[in-house]
Amino acid sequence: MTPPAPAPALGRRLLAPLATLAGVVAAFTYVGLVDPNESGHYPVCPMYALTGLYCPGCGGLRSAHAIAHGEVATALGDNALAVVGYAAFAVVWVVWAV
């Protein structure tokens, strides 16, 4: 019988979760700095251009901006499902990292 292989080093195990977190933090930082409520910063949404209605993606972007500024009530009004998704991601990320 061969002994079990040793577990990878802590740094190597945390590389993927930390890289994912860095990407999410970078995205939220950008969206926090560049307001999606002002025109000209992001591409025009095809649904909004055709109908004048915001799509769920537009609401998700606006809710991410509100979360980056600590405005949870505004974020819930923009896209409540996205806010639930942010919270679910946080829980899943912590479980993954631990």
N, CA, C and O atoms as CSV, one atom per row, in Angstrom:
chain,resi,resn,atom,element,x,y,z
A,1,MET,N,N,0.819,-1.182,0.000
A,1,MET,CA,C,0.000,0.000,0.000
A,1,MET,C,C,0.870,1.255,0.000
A,1,MET,O,O,1.818,1.370,0.776
A,2,THR,N,N,0.536,2.174,-0.866
A,2,THR,CA,C,1.305,3.422,-0.909
A,2,THR,C,C,0.654,4.469,-0.011
A,2,THR,O,O,-0.571,4.524,0.100
A,3,PRO,N,N,1.462,5.282,0.618
A,3,PRO,CA,C,0.888,6.320,1.485
A,3,PRO,C,C,0.185,7.391,0.644
A,3,PRO,O,O,0.533,7.597,-0.518
A,4,PRO,N,N,-0.791,8.062,1.225
A,4,PRO,CA,C,-1.491,9.111,0.463
A,4,PRO,C,C,-0.549,10.269,0.140
A,4,PRO,O,O,0.387,10.563,0.883
A,5,ALA,N,N,-0.824,10.909,-0.978
A,5,ALA,CA,C,-0.002,12.041,-1.401
A,5,ALA,C,C,-0.194,13.202,-0.431
A,5,ALA,O,O,-1.299,13.401,0.074
A,6,PRO,N,N,0.855,13.968,-0.163
A,6,PRO,CA,C,0.716,15.103,0.752
A,6,PRO,C,C,-0.183,16.182,0.147
A,6,PRO,O,O,-0.244,16.352,-1.071
A,7,ALA,N,N,-0.871,16.899,1.019
A,7,ALA,CA,C,-1.745,17.989,0.556
A,7,ALA,C,C,-0.888,19.121,-0.007
A,7,ALA,O,O,0.216,19.367,0.478
A,8,PRO,N,N,-1.399,19.809,-1.031
A,8,PRO,CA,C,-0.630,20.919,-1.579
A,8,PRO,C,C,-0.452,22.022,-0.535
A,8,PRO,O,O,-1.231,22.128,0.412
A,9,ALA,N,N,0.561,22.820,-0.721
A,9,ALA,CA,C,0.844,23.912,0.203
A,9,ALA,C,C,-0.327,24.888,0.241
A,9,ALA,O,O,-1.090,25.002,-0.718
A,10,LEU,N,N,-0.455,25.593,1.374
A,10,LEU,CA,C,-1.566,26.518,1.570
A,10,LEU,C,C,-1.625,27.570,0.466
A,10,LEU,O,O,-2.704,27.875,-0.041
A,11,GLY,N,N,-0.491,28.120,0.096
A,11,GLY,CA,C,-0.461,29.142,-0.954
A,11,GLY,C,C,-0.982,28.624,-2.287
A,11,GLY,O,O,-1.703,29.321,-3.000
A,12,ARG,N,N,-0.613,27.408,-2.609
A,12,ARG,CA,C,-1.059,26.819,-3.877
A,12,ARG,C,C,-2.563,26.540,-3.848
A,12,ARG,O,O,-3.245,26.722,-4.857
A,13,ARG,N,N,-3.090,26.094,-2.682
A,13,ARG,CA,C,-4.517,25.826,-2.570
A,13,ARG,C,C,-5.344,27.105,-2.647
A,13,ARG,O,O,-6.463,27.088,-3.160
A,14,LEU,N,N,-4.805,28.210,-2.145
A,14,LEU,CA,C,-5.552,29.467,-2.138
A,14,LEU,C,C,-5.376,30.295,-3.414
A,14,LEU,O,O,-6.003,31.344,-3.560
A,15,LEU,N,N,-4.542,29.841,-4.320
A,15,LEU,CA,C,-4.272,30.619,-5.531
A,15,LEU,C,C,-5.537,30.886,-6.347
A,15,LEU,O,O,-5.790,32.031,-6.720
A,16,ALA,N,N,-6.324,29.872,-6.627
A,16,ALA,CA,C,-7.533,30.063,-7.433
A,16,ALA,C,C,-8.586,30.911,-6.709
A,16,ALA,O,O,-9.142,31.821,-7.323
A,17,PRO,N,N,-8.882,30.648,-5.425
A,17,PRO,CA,C,-9.855,31.513,-4.751
A,17,PRO,C,C,-9.394,32.972,-4.670
A,17,PRO,O,O,-10.200,33.883,-4.856
A,18,LEU,N,N,-8.125,33.197,-4.398
A,18,LEU,CA,C,-7.631,34.574,-4.299
A,18,LEU,C,C,-7.608,35.272,-5.654
A,18,LEU,O,O,-7.878,36.471,-5.738
A,19,ALA,N,N,-7.292,34.539,-6.704
A,19,ALA,CA,C,-7.320,35.133,-8.049
A,19,ALA,C,C,-8.755,35.494,-8.435
A,19,ALA,O,O,-8.997,36.541,-9.034
A,20,THR,N,N,-9.695,34.626,-8.091
A,20,THR,CA,C,-11.111,34.920,-8.357
A,20,THR,C,C,-11.551,36.147,-7.577
A,20,THR,O,O,-12.215,37.029,-8.121
A,21,LEU,N,N,-11.182,36.204,-6.303
A,21,LEU,CA,C,-11.541,37.360,-5.475
A,21,LEU,C,C,-10.922,38.636,-6.029
A,21,LEU,O,O,-11.572,39.681,-6.031
A,22,ALA,N,N,-9.693,38.572,-6.493
A,22,ALA,CA,C,-9.045,39.758,-7.064
A,22,ALA,C,C,-9.806,40.248,-8.294
A,22,ALA,O,O,-9.974,41.453,-8.481
A,23,GLY,N,N,-10.264,39.324,-9.128
A,23,GLY,CA,C,-11.044,39.711,-10.307
A,23,GLY,C,C,-12.364,40.357,-9.939
A,23,GLY,O,O,-12.767,41.345,-10.551
A,24,VAL,N,N,-13.042,39.804,-8.941
A,24,VAL,CA,C,-14.335,40.362,-8.501
A,24,VAL,C,C,-14.127,41.732,-7.873
A,24,VAL,O,O,-14.895,42.657,-8.135
A,25,VAL,N,N,-13.093,41.868,-7.046
A,25,VAL,CA,C,-12.805,43.168,-6.427
A,25,VAL,C,C,-12.459,44.202,-7.496
A,25,VAL,O,O,-12.892,45.351,-7.409
A,26,ALA,N,N,-11.687,43.804,-8.498
A,26,ALA,CA,C,-11.348,44.732,-9.587
A,26,ALA,C,C,-12.601,45.172,-10.341
A,26,ALA,O,O,-12.753,46.351,-10.663
A,27,ALA,N,N,-13.493,44.230,-10.621
A,27,ALA,CA,C,-14.727,44.574,-11.340
A,27,ALA,C,C,-15.597,45.510,-10.514
A,27,ALA,O,O,-16.099,46.505,-11.036
A,28,PHE,N,N,-15.782,45.204,-9.225
A,28,PHE,CA,C,-16.596,46.068,-8.373
A,28,PHE,C,C,-15.940,47.437,-8.181
A,28,PHE,O,O,-16.638,48.445,-8.072
A,29,THR,N,N,-14.615,47.481,-8.140
A,29,THR,CA,C,-13.923,48.767,-8.028
A,29,THR,C,C,-14.183,49.608,-9.265
A,29,THR,O,O,-14.485,50.797,-9.155
A,30,TYR,N,N,-14.070,49.008,-10.434
A,30,TYR,CA,C,-14.320,49.751,-11.668
A,30,TYR,C,C,-15.762,50.252,-11.719
A,30,TYR,O,O,-16.005,51.422,-12.015
A,31,VAL,N,N,-16.707,49.374,-11.435
A,31,VAL,CA,C,-18.116,49.768,-11.478
A,31,VAL,C,C,-18.412,50.803,-10.392
A,31,VAL,O,O,-19.258,51.677,-10.582
A,32,GLY,N,N,-17.723,50.710,-9.263
A,32,GLY,CA,C,-17.900,51.698,-8.209
A,32,GLY,C,C,-17.372,53.064,-8.590
A,32,GLY,O,O,-17.914,54.085,-8.169
A,33,LEU,N,N,-16.314,53.086,-9.387
A,33,LEU,CA,C,-15.716,54.362,-9.799
A,33,LEU,C,C,-16.394,54.972,-11.018
A,33,LEU,O,O,-16.432,56.194,-11.157
A,34,VAL,N,N,-16.924,54.142,-11.894
A,34,VAL,CA,C,-17.540,54.614,-13.138
A,34,VAL,C,C,-19.041,54.355,-13.053
A,34,VAL,O,O,-19.493,53.217,-13.187
A,35,ASP,N,N,-19.802,55.411,-12.831
A,35,ASP,CA,C,-21.237,55.309,-12.577
A,35,ASP,C,C,-21.997,54.846,-13.818
A,35,ASP,O,O,-21.953,55.518,-14.849
A,36,PRO,N,N,-22.703,53.697,-13.738
A,36,PRO,CA,C,-23.475,53.232,-14.895
A,36,PRO,C,C,-24.740,54.063,-15.124
A,36,PRO,O,O,-25.389,53.921,-16.159
A,37,ASN,N,N,-25.095,54.927,-14.172
A,37,ASN,CA,C,-26.266,55.783,-14.337
A,37,ASN,C,C,-25.980,56.981,-15.232
A,37,ASN,O,O,-26.910,57.660,-15.666
A,38,GLU,N,N,-24.716,57.251,-15.514
A,38,GLU,CA,C,-24.329,58.328,-16.430
A,38,GLU,C,C,-24.033,57.724,-17.795
A,38,GLU,O,O,-23.316,56.729,-17.896
A,39,SER,N,N,-24.570,58.311,-18.818
A,39,SER,CA,C,-24.381,57.746,-20.160
A,39,SER,C,C,-22.964,57.998,-20.662
A,39,SER,O,O,-22.292,58.938,-20.237
A,40,GLY,N,N,-22.533,57.144,-21.567
A,40,GLY,CA,C,-21.250,57.301,-22.216
A,40,GLY,C,C,-20.119,56.486,-21.633
A,40,GLY,O,O,-19.043,56.437,-22.230
A,41,HIS,N,N,-20.312,55.842,-20.493
A,41,HIS,CA,C,-19.230,55.075,-19.878
A,41,HIS,C,C,-19.257,53.604,-20.263
A,41,HIS,O,O,-18.215,52.949,-20.293
A,42,TYR,N,N,-20.427,53.088,-20.555
A,42,TYR,CA,C,-20.591,51.680,-20.877
A,42,TYR,C,C,-21.287,51.576,-22.232
A,42,TYR,O,O,-21.932,52.530,-22.664
A,43,PRO,N,N,-21.166,50.428,-22.911
A,43,PRO,CA,C,-21.888,50.272,-24.178
A,43,PRO,C,C,-23.402,50.392,-23.966
A,43,PRO,O,O,-23.916,50.085,-22.891
A,44,VAL,N,N,-24.093,50.837,-24.993
A,44,VAL,CA,C,-25.543,50.987,-24.914
A,44,VAL,C,C,-26.188,49.605,-24.902
A,44,VAL,O,O,-25.843,48.739,-25.706
A,45,CYS,N,N,-27.121,49.415,-23.988
A,45,CYS,CA,C,-27.848,48.157,-23.903
A,45,CYS,C,C,-28.806,48.066,-25.085
A,45,CYS,O,O,-29.579,48.996,-25.313
A,46,PRO,N,N,-28.778,46.967,-25.846
A,46,PRO,CA,C,-29.684,46.838,-26.984
A,46,PRO,C,C,-31.160,46.901,-26.581
A,46,PRO,O,O,-31.965,47.514,-27.280
A,47,MET,N,N,-31.518,46.272,-25.461
A,47,MET,CA,C,-32.913,46.299,-25.029
A,47,MET,C,C,-33.340,47.725,-24.670
A,47,MET,O,O,-34.440,48.158,-25.012
A,48,TYR,N,N,-32.460,48.443,-23.981
A,48,TYR,CA,C,-32.783,49.819,-23.605
A,48,TYR,C,C,-32.857,50.709,-24.849
A,48,TYR,O,O,-33.716,51.586,-24.938
A,49,ALA,N,N,-31.968,50.485,-25.794
A,49,ALA,CA,C,-31.963,51.287,-27.018
A,49,ALA,C,C,-33.236,51.062,-27.835
A,49,ALA,O,O,-33.753,51.998,-28.446
A,50,LEU,N,N,-33.740,49.830,-27.850
A,50,LEU,CA,C,-34.924,49.518,-28.645
A,50,LEU,C,C,-36.246,49.825,-27.943
A,50,LEU,O,O,-37.212,50.248,-28.579
A,51,THR,N,N,-36.281,49.606,-26.612
A,51,THR,CA,C,-37.559,49.721,-25.907
A,51,THR,C,C,-37.612,50.841,-24.874
A,51,THR,O,O,-38.697,51.260,-24.472
A,52,GLY,N,N,-36.448,51.329,-24.439
A,52,GLY,CA,C,-36.414,52.322,-23.374
A,52,GLY,C,C,-36.549,51.701,-21.995
A,52,GLY,O,O,-36.653,52.417,-20.999
A,53,LEU,N,N,-36.549,50.354,-21.926
A,53,LEU,CA,C,-36.656,49.639,-20.656
A,53,LEU,C,C,-35.297,49.079,-20.269
A,53,LEU,O,O,-34.538,48.610,-21.118
A,54,TYR,N,N,-35.001,49.134,-18.978
A,54,TYR,CA,C,-33.755,48.545,-18.499
A,54,TYR,C,C,-33.889,47.029,-18.468
A,54,TYR,O,O,-34.938,46.503,-18.096
A,55,CYS,N,N,-32.844,46.339,-18.853
A,55,CYS,CA,C,-32.833,44.879,-18.785
A,55,CYS,C,C,-32.255,44.458,-17.434
A,55,CYS,O,O,-31.714,45.301,-16.718
A,56,PRO,N,N,-32.354,43.186,-17.069
A,56,PRO,CA,C,-31.785,42.736,-15.800
A,56,PRO,C,C,-30.276,42.978,-15.711
A,56,PRO,O,O,-29.750,43.233,-14.627
A,57,GLY,N,N,-29.597,42.899,-16.827
A,57,GLY,CA,C,-28.155,43.173,-16.817
A,57,GLY,C,C,-27.863,44.619,-16.458
A,57,GLY,O,O,-26.921,44.899,-15.717
A,58,CYS,N,N,-28.661,45.534,-16.978
A,58,CYS,CA,C,-28.501,46.952,-16.631
A,58,CYS,C,C,-28.753,47.146,-15.141
A,58,CYS,O,O,-28.021,47.882,-14.478
A,59,GLY,N,N,-29.773,46.499,-14.617
A,59,GLY,CA,C,-30.072,46.599,-13.188
A,59,GLY,C,C,-28.977,45.974,-12.345
A,59,GLY,O,O,-28.669,46.462,-11.258
A,60,GLY,N,N,-28.393,44.902,-12.840
A,60,GLY,CA,C,-27.289,44.271,-12.128
A,60,GLY,C,C,-26.079,45.181,-12.049
A,60,GLY,O,O,-25.409,45.245,-11.018
A,61,LEU,N,N,-25.799,45.884,-13.133
A,61,LEU,CA,C,-24.688,46.832,-13.150
A,61,LEU,C,C,-24.949,47.989,-12.190
A,61,LEU,O,O,-24.061,48.397,-11.442
A,62,ARG,N,N,-26.169,48.511,-12.217
A,62,ARG,CA,C,-26.517,49.610,-11.307
A,62,ARG,C,C,-26.508,49.137,-9.850
A,62,ARG,O,O,-26.103,49.884,-8.960
A,63,SER,N,N,-26.956,47.895,-9.605
A,63,SER,CA,C,-26.943,47.389,-8.234
A,63,SER,C,C,-25.506,47.146,-7.758
A,63,SER,O,O,-25.210,47.362,-6.582
A,64,ALA,N,N,-24.623,46.709,-8.632
A,64,ALA,CA,C,-23.217,46.544,-8.256
A,64,ALA,C,C,-22.607,47.891,-7.883
A,64,ALA,O,O,-21.825,47.981,-6.936
A,65,HIS,N,N,-22.964,48.938,-8.628
A,65,HIS,CA,C,-22.483,50.288,-8.303
A,65,HIS,C,C,-22.995,50.711,-6.925
A,65,HIS,O,O,-22.246,51.278,-6.129
A,66,ALA,N,N,-24.257,50.439,-6.649
A,66,ALA,CA,C,-24.826,50.806,-5.352
A,66,ALA,C,C,-24.173,50.012,-4.219
A,66,ALA,O,O,-23.891,50.574,-3.160
A,67,ILE,N,N,-23.930,48.718,-4.424
A,67,ILE,CA,C,-23.270,47.898,-3.405
A,67,ILE,C,C,-21.861,48.418,-3.155
A,67,ILE,O,O,-21.414,48.473,-2.009
A,68,ALA,N,N,-21.158,48.800,-4.218
A,68,ALA,CA,C,-19.801,49.332,-4.056
A,68,ALA,C,C,-19.794,50.608,-3.222
A,68,ALA,O,O,-18.782,50.949,-2.610
A,69,HIS,N,N,-20.921,51.311,-3.198
A,69,HIS,CA,C,-21.036,52.542,-2.412
A,69,HIS,C,C,-21.756,52.304,-1.088
A,69,HIS,O,O,-22.040,53.255,-0.360
A,70,GLY,N,N,-22.054,51.043,-0.770
A,70,GLY,CA,C,-22.693,50.707,0.494
A,70,GLY,C,C,-24.174,51.020,0.557
A,70,GLY,O,O,-24.737,51.097,1.649
A,71,GLU,N,N,-24.815,51.203,-0.575
A,71,GLU,CA,C,-26.237,51.546,-0.642
A,71,GLU,C,C,-27.057,50.285,-0.940
A,71,GLU,O,O,-27.452,50.041,-2.080
A,72,VAL,N,N,-27.302,49.498,0.100
A,72,VAL,CA,C,-27.965,48.206,-0.081
A,72,VAL,C,C,-29.415,48.381,-0.525
A,72,VAL,O,O,-29.888,47.635,-1.383
A,73,ALA,N,N,-30.124,49.346,0.040
A,73,ALA,CA,C,-31.530,49.552,-0.333
A,73,ALA,C,C,-31.643,49.936,-1.806
A,73,ALA,O,O,-32.528,49.446,-2.507
A,74,THR,N,N,-30.763,50.800,-2.275
A,74,THR,CA,C,-30.768,51.183,-3.689
A,74,THR,C,C,-30.446,49.980,-4.564
A,74,THR,O,O,-31.068,49.781,-5.608
A,75,ALA,N,N,-29.481,49.184,-4.142
A,75,ALA,CA,C,-29.095,47.995,-4.903
A,75,ALA,C,C,-30.258,47.012,-5.006
A,75,ALA,O,O,-30.492,46.425,-6.062
A,76,LEU,N,N,-30.986,46.837,-3.903
A,76,LEU,CA,C,-32.142,45.937,-3.932
A,76,LEU,C,C,-33.218,46.461,-4.878
A,76,LEU,O,O,-33.898,45.675,-5.538
A,77,GLY,N,N,-33.376,47.767,-4.947
A,77,GLY,CA,C,-34.352,48.357,-5.867
A,77,GLY,C,C,-33.934,48.221,-7.317
A,77,GLY,O,O,-34.784,48.082,-8.196
A,78,ASP,N,N,-32.627,48.260,-7.583
A,78,ASP,CA,C,-32.136,48.145,-8.956
A,78,ASP,C,C,-32.229,46.720,-9.480
A,78,ASP,O,O,-32.647,46.502,-10.617
A,79,ASN,N,N,-31.841,45.742,-8.653
A,79,ASN,CA,C,-31.924,44.334,-9.060
A,79,ASN,C,C,-31.710,43.473,-7.826
A,79,ASN,O,O,-30.577,43.154,-7.466
A,80,ALA,N,N,-32.800,43.103,-7.188
A,80,ALA,CA,C,-32.732,42.325,-5.948
A,80,ALA,C,C,-32.092,40.957,-6.172
A,80,ALA,O,O,-31.355,40.471,-5.314
A,81,LEU,N,N,-32.364,40.335,-7.311
A,81,LEU,CA,C,-31.795,39.020,-7.586
A,81,LEU,C,C,-30.269,39.100,-7.686
A,81,LEU,O,O,-29.574,38.184,-7.246
A,82,ALA,N,N,-29.750,40.173,-8.254
A,82,ALA,CA,C,-28.299,40.343,-8.342
A,82,ALA,C,C,-27.698,40.469,-6.947
A,82,ALA,O,O,-26.636,39.910,-6.675
A,83,VAL,N,N,-28.372,41.202,-6.060
A,83,VAL,CA,C,-27.866,41.359,-4.688
A,83,VAL,C,C,-27.835,40.002,-3.980
A,83,VAL,O,O,-26.880,39.694,-3.267
A,84,VAL,N,N,-28.872,39.200,-4.176
A,84,VAL,CA,C,-28.872,37.846,-3.620
A,84,VAL,C,C,-27.713,37.050,-4.211
A,84,VAL,O,O,-27.063,36.275,-3.509
A,85,GLY,N,N,-27.458,37.242,-5.491
A,85,GLY,CA,C,-26.331,36.568,-6.137
A,85,GLY,C,C,-24.988,36.997,-5.567
A,85,GLY,O,O,-24.091,36.168,-5.410
A,86,TYR,N,N,-24.834,38.292,-5.251
A,86,TYR,CA,C,-23.582,38.768,-4.642
A,86,TYR,C,C,-23.376,38.093,-3.289
A,86,TYR,O,O,-22.274,37.648,-2.971
A,87,ALA,N,N,-24.447,38.020,-2.494
A,87,ALA,CA,C,-24.356,37.390,-1.175
A,87,ALA,C,C,-24.063,35.895,-1.303
A,87,ALA,O,O,-23.258,35.351,-0.547
A,88,ALA,N,N,-24.714,35.237,-2.255
A,88,ALA,CA,C,-24.471,33.806,-2.472
A,88,ALA,C,C,-23.032,33.571,-2.910
A,88,ALA,O,O,-22.397,32.613,-2.469
A,89,PHE,N,N,-22.514,34.437,-3.772
A,89,PHE,CA,C,-21.114,34.319,-4.196
A,89,PHE,C,C,-20.193,34.439,-2.996
A,89,PHE,O,O,-19.237,33.673,-2.872
A,90,ALA,N,N,-20.467,35.396,-2.103
A,90,ALA,CA,C,-19.621,35.596,-0.930
A,90,ALA,C,C,-19.591,34.338,-0.060
A,90,ALA,O,O,-18.527,33.930,0.407
A,91,VAL,N,N,-20.753,33.727,0.156
A,91,VAL,CA,C,-20.820,32.513,0.973
A,91,VAL,C,C,-20.076,31.368,0.292
A,91,VAL,O,O,-19.290,30.665,0.927
A,92,VAL,N,N,-20.326,31.185,-0.996
A,92,VAL,CA,C,-19.661,30.102,-1.735
A,92,VAL,C,C,-18.158,30.333,-1.766
A,92,VAL,O,O,-17.392,29.375,-1.656
A,93,TRP,N,N,-17.716,31.576,-1.912
A,93,TRP,CA,C,-16.287,31.873,-1.947
A,93,TRP,C,C,-15.642,31.539,-0.605
A,93,TRP,O,O,-14.554,30.965,-0.569
A,94,VAL,N,N,-16.302,31.893,0.501
A,94,VAL,CA,C,-15.721,31.594,1.824
A,94,VAL,C,C,-15.621,30.082,2.014
A,94,VAL,O,O,-14.605,29.593,2.508
A,95,VAL,N,N,-16.649,29.339,1.632
A,95,VAL,CA,C,-16.594,27.875,1.748
A,95,VAL,C,C,-15.464,27.327,0.882
A,95,VAL,O,O,-14.741,26.425,1.303
A,96,TRP,N,N,-15.311,27.859,-0.308
A,96,TRP,CA,C,-14.253,27.415,-1.223
A,96,TRP,C,C,-12.887,27.710,-0.622
A,96,TRP,O,O,-12.000,26.857,-0.659
A,97,ALA,N,N,-12.706,28.897,-0.072
A,97,ALA,CA,C,-11.400,29.281,0.460
A,97,ALA,C,C,-11.042,28.491,1.720
A,97,ALA,O,O,-9.878,28.167,1.953
A,98,VAL,N,N,-12.061,28.186,2.529
A,98,VAL,CA,C,-11.789,27.435,3.777
A,98,VAL,C,C,-11.510,25.977,3.412
A,98,VAL,O,O,-11.256,25.158,4.295
